[in-house]
Amino acid sequence: METKSQKRLIMSAKYVVLSVLLLLFFLPLISMVSVSLKAESEIFMKTGKLFPEKLHFENYFNAATRIDYLRFVYNSLIVAVMYTVTCTLSSAMAGYALARFHIKENNLFFTIVLSSIMIPYVITLIPFYLLVKNMGLTDKHVLWLIYGLGGAPFMIYLYKQFFSTIPQSFEESARIDGARRFQIFFQIMMPLVKSGTIITAIFAFQFTWQNYIMPALFLSSLKTTLAVKINGAYVDIQQNILLGELMAGVIYYIGIPVLLFFVFQKYIMRGMLEGGVKG
């Protein structure tokens, strides 16, 4: 049998290993913060120092003022919210149909949805661009509202799992009371999968917030998103990249998704657990 001292030694070794892994995980973020606080001349010095000799907080001020930062944050929020609302709603409806409408072709539809996850995103870009151009939706934020109506395969799969955990007796009782299908869906089923809705909405928001290709293809320089704008905004007169300001701008950029995660992390964990259990 293991003695108390051996157990403590094993536990200490586990904590040391976990601490090292945690440090390796956060090392890129630590390096990014460090670069954002360095002078440009210090960044390229081969001193091997991780932390700056002097903190240059002006990089954060310059990052926010070199471009119209709030304008592009607004653009990013507009397209992200538009896509999140329509994609979450349409995915919920599709997932509910797959979970509750027991028809012969149900398994076939579900297989097609899952198979579409494996189709590379870039393959559909050219036909999608031609379709958007013919519809006259280029340089318009409303494109993301329409794009979200198609749903997302992964989110449809999650919603199918969420709705499958809910007993059908809830719907049967509602039908006896005279509730219609849409009433059952919006007033009974959707509140029961609130944690699932939050997690799928966060996935949709994050996808749109970090998406680069679509805004670069379809939006002009004034209507584009922050992800596109910060790509080439932080340069000097000689077109040299200002790494300190760029890293400060990136930290601003990742701030909103990180904040969303910390605010809704309870629902994210609960949603992942509920989505993996079929009742």
C-alpha positions as CSV (number, residue, x, y, z in Angstrom):
1,M,0.0,0.0,0.0
2,E,1.1,3.5,-0.6
3,T,2.0,5.6,2.4
4,K,0.8,9.2,2.9
5,S,4.2,10.6,1.9
6,Q,4.1,8.6,-1.3
7,K,0.6,9.9,-2.1
8,R,1.7,13.4,-1.4
9,L,4.7,13.0,-3.7
10,I,2.6,11.6,-6.5
11,M,0.1,14.4,-6.1
12,S,2.9,17.0,-6.1
13,A,4.3,15.5,-9.3
14,K,0.9,15.7,-10.9
15,Y,0.6,19.4,-10.0
16,V,4.0,20.1,-11.4
17,V,3.2,18.4,-14.7
18,L,-0.1,20.2,-14.9
19,S,1.5,23.5,-14.1
20,V,4.1,23.0,-16.9
21,L,1.4,22.1,-19.4
22,L,-0.6,25.1,-18.3
23,L,2.4,27.4,-18.8
24,L,3.1,26.0,-22.2
25,F,-0.6,26.5,-23.1
26,F,-0.5,30.2,-22.1
27,L,3.0,30.9,-23.4
28,P,1.7,32.3,-26.8
29,L,-0.7,34.6,-25.0
30,I,2.0,35.7,-22.5
31,S,4.4,36.4,-25.4
32,M,1.7,38.4,-27.3
33,V,1.0,40.6,-24.2
34,S,4.8,41.0,-23.8
35,V,5.3,42.1,-27.4
36,S,2.3,44.5,-27.1
37,L,4.2,46.3,-24.3
38,K,7.5,46.6,-26.0
39,A,9.0,49.3,-28.1
40,E,9.5,48.4,-31.8
41,S,13.3,48.5,-31.5
42,E,13.2,46.2,-28.5
43,I,11.0,43.6,-30.2
44,F,13.7,42.7,-32.8
45,M,16.6,42.8,-30.4
46,K,18.1,39.3,-29.9
47,T,18.3,39.5,-26.1
48,G,16.1,36.5,-25.4
49,K,14.1,38.5,-22.9
50,L,10.4,37.6,-22.6
51,F,9.4,40.6,-20.7
52,P,10.0,44.3,-21.8
53,E,12.5,46.5,-20.1
54,K,10.0,49.3,-20.0
55,L,6.2,49.1,-20.4
56,H,4.9,51.0,-23.5
57,F,1.2,51.3,-22.9
58,E,1.1,53.8,-25.7
59,N,0.9,50.8,-28.1
60,Y,-2.7,50.2,-26.8
61,F,-3.6,53.8,-27.4
62,N,-2.1,53.8,-30.9
63,A,-3.8,50.5,-31.7
64,A,-7.2,52.0,-30.9
65,T,-6.5,55.4,-32.7
66,R,-4.5,54.4,-35.8
67,I,-7.7,53.0,-37.3
68,D,-11.4,53.9,-36.6
69,Y,-11.5,51.0,-34.2
70,L,-15.0,51.5,-32.9
71,R,-16.4,51.6,-36.5
72,F,-14.9,48.2,-37.3
73,V,-15.9,46.7,-33.9
74,Y,-19.5,47.9,-34.8
75,N,-19.2,46.2,-38.2
76,S,-18.0,43.0,-36.7
77,L,-20.8,43.0,-34.1
78,I,-23.5,43.7,-36.7
79,V,-22.5,40.8,-38.9
80,A,-21.9,38.5,-35.9
81,V,-25.2,39.2,-34.3
82,M,-27.1,38.9,-37.6
83,Y,-25.6,35.5,-38.4
84,T,-25.9,34.3,-34.8
85,V,-29.7,35.0,-34.5
86,T,-30.7,33.5,-37.8
87,C,-28.3,30.5,-37.7
88,T,-29.2,29.6,-34.2
89,L,-32.9,29.7,-35.0
90,S,-32.7,27.8,-38.2
91,S,-30.4,25.2,-36.7
92,A,-32.8,24.7,-33.8
93,M,-35.7,24.2,-36.1
94,A,-33.7,21.7,-38.2
95,G,-32.5,19.8,-35.1
96,Y,-36.0,19.7,-33.7
97,A,-37.3,18.2,-36.9
98,L,-34.6,15.6,-37.0
99,A,-35.2,14.7,-33.4
100,R,-39.0,14.6,-33.4
101,F,-40.3,14.0,-37.0
102,H,-39.9,10.2,-37.4
103,I,-40.1,9.7,-41.1
104,K,-38.4,7.1,-43.3
105,E,-35.8,9.5,-44.7
106,N,-34.9,10.9,-41.3
107,N,-31.6,9.0,-41.1
108,L,-30.7,9.9,-44.6
109,F,-31.2,13.6,-43.9
110,F,-29.2,13.4,-40.7
111,T,-26.4,11.6,-42.6
112,I,-26.3,14.3,-45.2
113,V,-26.1,17.0,-42.5
114,L,-23.2,15.2,-40.8
115,S,-21.4,14.6,-44.1
116,S,-21.6,18.2,-45.0
117,I,-19.3,19.0,-42.1
118,M,-16.5,17.2,-43.9
119,I,-16.8,19.4,-47.0
120,P,-14.0,22.0,-47.0
121,Y,-15.3,25.6,-46.6
122,V,-13.2,27.0,-49.5
123,I,-14.8,24.6,-52.1
124,T,-18.1,26.4,-51.9
125,L,-16.6,29.9,-52.0
126,I,-16.6,30.5,-55.8
127,P,-20.2,29.4,-56.4
128,F,-21.3,31.2,-53.3
129,Y,-19.6,34.4,-54.4
130,L,-21.3,34.2,-57.8
131,L,-24.6,33.6,-56.2
132,V,-24.2,36.6,-53.8
133,K,-23.1,38.8,-56.7
134,N,-26.1,37.9,-58.8
135,M,-28.4,38.6,-55.9
136,G,-26.8,42.1,-55.5
137,L,-25.8,41.4,-51.8
138,T,-22.1,42.3,-52.1
139,D,-21.0,45.1,-49.7
140,K,-24.2,44.6,-47.6
141,H,-24.2,43.4,-44.0
142,V,-27.7,41.9,-44.5
143,L,-25.9,39.1,-46.4
144,W,-25.0,37.5,-43.0
145,L,-28.6,37.6,-42.0
146,I,-29.6,35.6,-45.0
147,Y,-26.5,33.3,-44.8
148,G,-27.5,32.3,-41.3
149,L,-30.8,30.9,-42.5
150,G,-29.0,27.9,-43.9
151,G,-28.0,26.9,-40.4
152,A,-24.8,25.1,-39.5
153,P,-24.3,21.3,-39.6
154,F,-22.6,21.1,-36.3
155,M,-25.2,23.2,-34.6
156,I,-28.0,21.2,-36.1
157,Y,-26.3,18.1,-34.7
158,L,-26.1,19.7,-31.3
159,Y,-29.7,20.7,-31.3
160,K,-30.8,17.2,-32.3
161,Q,-28.9,15.8,-29.3
162,F,-30.4,18.4,-27.0
163,F,-34.0,17.8,-28.2
164,S,-33.5,14.1,-28.0
165,T,-32.9,14.3,-24.2
166,I,-36.4,15.8,-23.6
167,P,-39.2,13.3,-23.0
168,Q,-42.0,13.5,-25.6
169,S,-44.6,13.6,-22.8
170,F,-44.0,17.4,-22.5
171,E,-45.2,17.8,-26.1
172,E,-48.0,15.4,-25.8
173,S,-49.4,17.3,-22.7
174,A,-49.1,20.5,-24.6
175,R,-51.1,19.1,-27.6
176,I,-53.8,17.9,-25.3
177,D,-54.1,21.5,-24.0
178,G,-54.5,22.7,-27.6
179,A,-51.0,24.0,-28.3
180,R,-49.9,24.2,-31.9
181,R,-46.5,23.0,-33.2
182,F,-44.9,26.4,-33.2
183,Q,-46.2,27.2,-29.7
184,I,-44.7,23.9,-28.5
185,F,-41.4,24.7,-30.1
186,F,-41.0,28.3,-28.9
187,Q,-42.8,28.2,-25.6
188,I,-41.8,24.7,-24.3
189,M,-38.9,23.1,-26.2
190,M,-36.7,26.2,-26.6
191,P,-36.7,27.2,-22.9
192,L,-35.9,23.6,-22.0
193,V,-32.7,23.7,-24.1
194,K,-31.6,27.2,-22.9
195,S,-28.0,26.1,-22.2
196,G,-27.8,24.4,-25.6
197,T,-29.0,27.6,-27.3
198,I,-26.4,29.7,-25.5
199,I,-23.6,27.4,-26.5
200,T,-24.6,27.2,-30.1
201,A,-25.1,31.0,-30.2
202,I,-21.5,31.4,-28.9
203,F,-20.2,29.0,-31.5
204,A,-22.0,31.0,-34.3
205,F,-20.8,34.3,-32.9
206,Q,-17.2,33.1,-32.6
207,F,-17.3,31.7,-36.2
208,T,-18.4,35.0,-37.6
209,W,-16.2,37.1,-35.3
210,Q,-13.0,35.4,-36.4
211,N,-14.1,34.8,-40.1
212,Y,-11.7,36.5,-42.5
213,I,-12.5,35.2,-46.0
214,M,-16.2,36.3,-46.3
215,P,-15.7,39.9,-45.1
216,A,-12.6,40.2,-47.3
217,L,-14.6,39.0,-50.3
218,F,-17.9,40.7,-49.9
219,L,-17.3,43.9,-48.0
220,S,-15.6,47.2,-48.9
221,S,-12.8,48.7,-46.7
222,L,-15.3,50.9,-44.8
223,K,-17.9,48.2,-44.1
224,T,-15.4,45.3,-43.5
225,T,-14.9,43.7,-40.1
226,L,-12.2,44.0,-37.5
227,A,-10.6,40.7,-38.5
228,V,-9.9,42.0,-42.0
229,K,-8.9,45.6,-41.0
230,I,-6.3,44.7,-38.4
231,N,-4.5,42.5,-40.9
232,G,-2.9,45.3,-42.7
233,A,-3.6,48.4,-40.7
234,Y,-0.6,48.6,-38.3
235,V,2.2,49.6,-40.6
236,D,4.5,52.7,-40.8
237,I,5.2,54.9,-43.8
238,Q,7.7,52.3,-45.2
239,Q,5.0,49.6,-44.8
240,N,6.9,48.0,-42.0
241,I,4.7,46.1,-39.6
242,L,4.4,47.7,-36.2
243,L,4.3,44.5,-34.1
244,G,3.7,46.2,-30.8
245,E,0.6,48.0,-32.0
246,L,-0.5,44.9,-33.9
247,M,-0.4,42.7,-30.8
248,A,-2.2,45.4,-28.8
249,G,-4.9,45.4,-31.5
250,V,-5.2,41.6,-31.5
251,I,-5.6,41.7,-27.7
252,Y,-8.5,44.1,-28.1
253,Y,-9.8,41.8,-30.9
254,I,-9.9,38.7,-28.8
255,G,-11.3,40.5,-25.8
256,I,-15.0,40.1,-26.7
257,P,-15.0,36.3,-27.4
258,V,-13.0,35.7,-24.2
259,L,-15.4,37.9,-22.2
260,L,-18.4,35.9,-23.6
261,F,-16.7,32.6,-22.6
262,F,-16.2,33.7,-19.0
263,V,-19.7,35.1,-18.7
264,F,-21.4,32.0,-20.1
265,Q,-18.9,29.3,-19.2
266,K,-21.4,27.6,-16.9
267,Y,-23.8,27.2,-19.8
268,I,-21.0,26.0,-22.1
269,M,-20.0,23.2,-19.8
270,R,-23.6,22.2,-19.1
271,G,-24.5,22.4,-22.8
272,M,-21.6,20.1,-23.8
273,L,-22.7,17.5,-21.2
274,E,-26.3,17.6,-22.1
275,G,-25.5,17.4,-25.8
276,G,-23.5,14.3,-25.3
277,V,-26.3,12.4,-23.6
278,K,-29.3,11.0,-25.4
279,G,-32.3,10.3,-23.3
